[in-house]
């Protein structure tokens, strides 16, 4: 059974840092990433990383956030620096895997709140 378990969210002041972790289990995962959702808006991509280490970032977080992964541990991380109030939201981990077709698994979400 595929499972993603996130940790590391919380409340931080603007300018601070947080590190999110997501441990995946139950399959071999290709692209892994982090999405953010705020009330009334669609879930949006924050950052993604391929199994080979290629990364992709939303323009709003470039230069502040860093995504990385440990393939041996099936874990993806999101280091968030210089946080802004607009970074507030529920952050979801995602991971692609293949089971007859390409599928996408999601974590339960972790709240990140940045106070001004």
MARBA-3410 file (N, C-alpha, C, O; in Angstrom, 1 decimal):
116
0.8,-1.2,0.0,0.0,0.0,0.0,0.9,1.2,0.0,1.8,1.4,0.8 ~ 0.6,2.1,-0.9,1.4,3.4,-1.0,0.9,4.3,0.1,-0.2,4.5,0.3 ~ 1.9,4.9,0.7,1.6,5.8,1.8,2.7,7.0,1.8,3.9,6.7,1.7 ~ 2.2,8.2,2.0,3.1,9.3,2.2,2.8,10.0,3.5,1.7,10.3,3.9 ~ 3.8,10.2,4.3,3.7,10.8,5.6,4.5,12.0,5.7,5.8,12.0,5.6
3.8,13.1,6.0,4.5,14.4,6.0,4.8,14.9,7.4,4.1,14.4,8.4 ~ 5.8,15.7,7.6,6.0,16.3,8.9,6.8,17.7,8.6,7.3,17.9,7.6 ~ 6.8,18.5,9.7,7.6,19.7,9.6,6.8,21.0,9.5,7.5,22.1,9.5 ~ 5.5,21.0,9.3,4.8,22.2,9.2,4.7,23.0,10.6,5.2,22.4,11.6 ~ 4.2,24.2,10.6,4.0,24.9,11.8,3.8,26.4,11.6,3.5,26.8,10.5
4.0,27.1,12.7,3.8,28.6,12.6,5.2,29.2,12.7,6.0,28.8,13.6 ~ 5.5,30.2,11.9,6.8,30.8,11.9,6.6,32.3,11.5,5.6,32.6,10.8 ~ 7.4,33.2,12.0,7.4,34.6,11.6,7.9,34.8,10.2,8.8,34.0,9.7 ~ 7.5,35.9,9.6,8.0,36.2,8.3,9.5,36.4,8.4,10.1,36.9,9.3 ~ 10.2,35.8,7.4,11.7,35.8,7.4,12.3,34.6,7.9,13.5,34.3,7.8
11.5,33.8,8.6,12.0,32.5,9.2,12.0,31.4,8.2,11.8,31.5,7.0 ~ 12.4,30.2,8.8,12.6,29.0,7.9,11.8,27.8,8.5,11.6,27.8,9.7 ~ 11.4,26.9,7.6,10.9,25.7,8.0,11.4,24.6,7.0,11.7,24.9,5.9 ~ 11.4,23.4,7.5,11.8,22.3,6.6,10.7,21.2,6.7,10.3,20.7,7.8 ~ 10.1,20.9,5.5,9.1,19.9,5.4,9.8,18.6,5.0,10.7,18.6,4.2
9.3,17.4,5.5,9.7,16.1,5.1,8.5,15.3,4.7,7.4,15.4,5.2 ~ 8.8,14.4,3.8,7.7,13.5,3.3,8.3,12.1,3.1,9.2,12.0,2.2 ~ 8.0,11.1,3.9,8.5,9.8,3.7,7.4,8.9,3.0,6.3,8.8,3.4 ~ 7.9,8.4,1.9,7.0,7.6,1.0,7.3,6.1,1.2,8.5,5.7,1.4 ~ 6.3,5.3,1.1,6.5,3.8,1.2,5.5,3.1,0.3,4.5,3.6,-0.1
5.9,1.9,0.0,4.9,1.0,-0.8,5.2,0.9,-2.3,4.5,0.1,-2.9 ~ 6.1,1.6,-2.8,6.4,1.5,-4.2,7.7,2.2,-4.5,8.4,2.6,-3.6 ~ 8.1,2.2,-5.8,9.2,2.9,-6.3,8.7,4.2,-6.9,7.7,4.2,-7.7 ~ 9.2,5.3,-6.5,8.6,6.6,-6.9,9.5,7.4,-7.9,10.7,7.4,-7.7 ~ 8.9,8.0,-8.9,9.6,8.8,-9.8,9.6,10.2,-9.4,10.2,10.6,-8.4
8.9,11.1,-10.0,8.8,12.5,-9.6,8.1,12.6,-8.3,7.0,12.1,-8.1 ~ 8.7,13.4,-7.4,8.1,13.8,-6.1,8.0,15.3,-6.0,8.8,16.0,-6.6 ~ 7.0,15.8,-5.3,6.9,17.2,-5.2,6.1,17.7,-4.0,5.5,16.9,-3.3 ~ 6.0,19.0,-3.9,5.2,19.7,-2.9,4.2,20.6,-3.6,4.6,21.3,-4.5 ~ 3.0,20.6,-3.1,2.0,21.5,-3.6,1.4,22.3,-2.4,1.5,21.9,-1.3
0.9,23.4,-2.7,0.3,24.3,-1.7,-1.2,24.6,-2.0,-1.5,24.8,-3.2 ~ -2.0,24.6,-1.0,-3.4,24.9,-1.2,-3.9,25.9,-0.2,-3.6,25.7,1.0 ~ -4.6,27.0,-0.6,-5.2,27.9,0.3,-6.7,27.9,0.1,-7.1,27.5,-1.0 ~ -7.5,28.3,1.1,-8.9,28.2,0.9,-9.4,29.0,-0.3,-9.0,30.1,-0.5 ~ -10.3,28.3,-1.1,-10.9,29.0,-2.2,-10.0,28.9,-3.5,-10.4,29.4,-4.5
-8.9,28.3,-3.4,-8.0,28.3,-4.6,-7.6,26.8,-4.9,-7.7,25.9,-4.0 ~ -7.2,26.6,-6.1,-6.7,25.3,-6.5,-5.3,25.0,-5.9,-4.6,25.9,-5.6 ~ -5.1,23.7,-5.7,-3.8,23.3,-5.3,-2.8,23.6,-6.4,-3.0,23.4,-7.6 ~ -1.6,24.2,-6.0,-0.7,24.7,-7.0,0.7,24.1,-6.6,1.1,23.8,-5.5 ~ 1.5,23.8,-7.7,2.8,23.3,-7.5,3.7,24.3,-6.9,3.8,25.4,-7.3
4.5,23.8,-5.9,5.5,24.6,-5.3,6.9,24.2,-5.8,7.6,25.1,-6.3 ~ 7.2,22.9,-5.8,8.4,22.4,-6.3,8.3,21.0,-6.6,7.5,20.3,-5.9 ~ 9.1,20.5,-7.5,9.1,19.1,-7.9,10.6,18.6,-8.1,11.4,19.4,-8.5 ~ 10.8,17.3,-8.0,12.1,16.8,-8.2,12.0,15.4,-8.8,11.2,14.6,-8.3 ~ 12.7,15.2,-9.9,12.7,13.8,-10.5,13.6,12.9,-9.7,14.3,13.3,-8.8
13.5,11.6,-10.1,14.3,10.6,-9.5,15.8,10.9,-9.7,16.7,10.4,-9.0 ~ 16.1,11.5,-10.8,17.5,11.9,-11.2,18.0,13.2,-10.6,19.2,13.5,-10.7 ~ 17.1,13.9,-9.9,17.5,15.1,-9.2,17.2,16.4,-10.0,17.5,17.5,-9.5 ~ 16.5,16.3,-11.1,16.1,17.6,-11.8,15.0,18.2,-11.0,14.1,17.6,-10.5 ~ 15.1,19.6,-10.9,14.1,20.3,-10.1,13.3,21.3,-10.9,13.8,21.8,-11.9
12.2,21.6,-10.3,11.3,22.6,-10.9,10.6,23.4,-9.8,10.1,22.8,-8.9 ~ 10.6,24.7,-9.9,10.1,25.6,-8.8,9.0,26.5,-9.4,9.1,27.0,-10.5 ~ 8.0,26.8,-8.6,7.1,27.9,-8.9,8.0,29.2,-8.8,8.9,29.4,-8.0 ~ 7.6,30.2,-9.7,8.4,31.4,-9.7,8.4,32.1,-8.4,9.3,32.8,-8.0 ~ 7.3,32.0,-7.6,7.1,32.7,-6.3,8.1,32.2,-5.3,8.3,32.9,-4.3
8.7,31.0,-5.4,9.5,30.5,-4.4,11.0,30.3,-4.8,11.8,30.0,-4.0 ~ 11.3,30.6,-6.1,12.6,30.4,-6.6,13.6,31.3,-5.8,13.3,32.5,-5.5 ~ 14.7,30.7,-5.4,15.7,31.4,-4.6,15.5,31.4,-3.1,16.3,31.7,-2.4 ~ 14.3,30.9,-2.7,14.0,30.8,-1.3,13.8,29.4,-0.8,14.1,29.0,0.3 ~ 13.2,28.6,-1.7,12.9,27.2,-1.3,13.8,26.3,-2.1,14.3,26.6,-3.2
14.1,25.2,-1.4,15.0,24.1,-2.0,14.3,22.8,-1.8,14.1,22.4,-0.7 ~ 14.1,22.1,-2.9,13.6,20.7,-2.8,14.7,19.7,-3.0,15.6,19.9,-3.8 ~ 14.7,18.6,-2.2,15.7,17.6,-2.3,15.1,16.3,-2.0,14.0,16.2,-1.4 ~ 15.8,15.2,-2.3,15.3,13.9,-2.0,16.4,12.9,-1.6,17.6,13.1,-2.1 ~ 16.1,12.0,-0.8,17.0,10.9,-0.5,16.3,9.6,-1.1,15.4,9.1,-0.5
16.8,9.1,-2.2,16.2,8.0,-2.8,16.3,6.7,-2.0,15.4,5.9,-2.1 ~ 17.3,6.6,-1.2,17.5,5.4,-0.4,16.4,5.3,0.7,16.0,4.3,1.1 ~ 15.9,6.5,1.1,14.9,6.6,2.1,13.5,6.9,1.6,12.6,6.9,2.3 ~ 13.4,7.1,0.2,12.2,7.4,-0.4,11.6,8.7,0.3,10.4,8.7,0.6 ~ 12.4,9.6,0.6,12.0,10.8,1.3,12.3,12.1,0.5,13.4,12.2,-0.1
11.4,13.0,0.5,11.6,14.3,-0.2,11.5,15.4,0.9,10.7,15.3,1.8 ~ 12.3,16.4,0.7,12.3,17.5,1.7,12.0,18.8,0.9,12.3,19.0,-0.3 ~ 11.5,19.8,1.7,11.4,21.1,1.2,11.9,22.1,2.2,11.3,22.3,3.3 ~ 13.1,22.7,1.9,13.6,23.7,2.8,13.1,25.0,2.4,13.3,25.5,1.3 ~ 12.4,25.7,3.3,11.8,27.0,3.0,12.4,28.1,3.9,12.3,28.1,5.1
13.1,29.0,3.2,13.8,30.1,3.8,13.1,31.4,3.4,12.3,31.5,2.5 ~ 13.4,32.4,4.2,12.8,33.8,3.9,11.3,33.7,3.7,10.8,34.3,2.7 ~ 10.7,33.0,4.6,9.2,32.8,4.4,8.4,34.1,4.5,8.8,35.1,5.2 ~ 7.4,34.2,3.7,6.5,35.3,3.6,5.1,34.9,4.0,4.7,33.7,3.9 ~ 4.3,35.9,4.4,2.9,35.5,4.7,2.1,34.8,3.6,1.3,34.0,3.8
2.5,35.2,2.4,1.8,34.6,1.2,2.2,33.1,1.0,1.6,32.5,0.1 ~ 3.2,32.6,1.7,3.5,31.2,1.7,2.6,30.4,2.5,2.7,29.1,2.5 ~ 1.8,31.0,3.3,0.8,30.3,4.2,-0.1,29.4,3.4,-0.6,29.8,2.3 ~ -0.3,28.2,3.9,-1.2,27.3,3.2,-1.0,25.9,3.8,-0.2,25.6,4.6 ~ -1.8,24.9,3.2,-1.6,23.5,3.5,-0.7,23.0,2.4,-1.0,23.1,1.2
0.4,22.4,2.8,1.4,21.8,1.9,1.2,20.3,1.8,1.1,19.6,2.8 ~ 1.1,19.9,0.6,0.8,18.4,0.3,2.0,17.9,-0.4,2.5,18.5,-1.4 ~ 2.4,16.7,0.0,3.5,16.0,-0.7,2.8,15.1,-1.8,1.7,14.6,-1.6 ~ 3.5,15.0,-2.9,3.0,14.1,-3.9,4.1,13.2,-4.5,5.3,13.6,-4.4 ~ 3.7,12.0,-5.0,4.7,11.1,-5.5,4.1,10.3,-6.6,3.1,9.7,-6.4
4.8,10.2,-7.7,4.3,9.4,-8.8,4.9,8.0,-8.8,6.1,7.8,-8.4 ~ 4.1,7.0,-9.1,4.5,5.7,-9.1,3.8,4.9,-10.2,2.8,5.4,-10.7 ~ 4.3,3.8,-10.6,3.7,3.0,-11.7,3.1,1.7,-11.1,3.7,0.9,-10.5 ~ 1.8,1.6,-11.4,1.1,0.3,-11.1,0.1,0.1,-12.2,-1.1,0.6,-12.1 ~ 0.5,-0.6,-13.2,-0.3,-0.8,-14.5,-0.3,0.6,-15.3,-0.1,0.6,-16.5
-0.6,1.6,-14.6,-0.5,3.0,-15.2,0.2,3.9,-14.2,0.4,3.6,-13.1 ~ 0.6,5.1,-14.7,1.2,6.1,-13.8,0.2,6.6,-12.9,-0.9,7.1,-13.3 ~ 0.5,6.6,-11.6,-0.5,7.1,-10.6,0.2,8.2,-9.8,1.4,8.3,-9.8 ~ -0.6,8.9,-9.0,-0.1,10.0,-8.2,-0.6,9.7,-6.7,-1.8,9.7,-6.6 ~ 0.3,9.7,-5.8,-0.2,9.5,-4.4,0.0,10.9,-3.7,0.9,11.7,-4.1
-0.8,11.1,-2.7,-0.8,12.4,-1.9,-0.6,12.1,-0.4,-1.1,11.1,0.1 ~ 0.0,13.0,0.2,0.1,13.0,1.7,-1.2,13.6,2.2,-2.0,14.1,1.5 ~ -1.2,13.6,3.6,-2.4,14.2,4.3,-2.4,15.7,4.4,-3.4,16.3,4.7 ~ -1.3,16.3,4.1,-1.2,17.7,4.2,-0.6,18.2,5.5,-0.9,17.6,6.6 ~ 0.2,19.3,5.5,0.7,19.8,6.7,0.5,21.4,6.6,0.9,22.0,5.6
0.1,22.0,7.7,-0.2,23.4,7.7,1.1,24.2,7.9,1.8,23.9,8.8 ~ 1.3,25.2,7.1,2.3,26.2,7.2,1.7,27.5,7.4,0.9,28.0,6.5 ~ 2.0,28.2,8.4,1.4,29.5,8.7,2.6,30.5,8.9,3.4,30.3,9.8 ~ 2.6,31.6,8.1,3.7,32.6,8.3,3.0,33.9,8.7,2.2,34.4,8.0 ~ 3.4,34.3,9.9,2.8,35.5,10.4,3.7,36.7,10.1,4.9,36.7,9.9
3.0,37.9,9.9,3.7,39.1,9.5,4.2,39.9,10.7,4.8,40.9,10.5
END
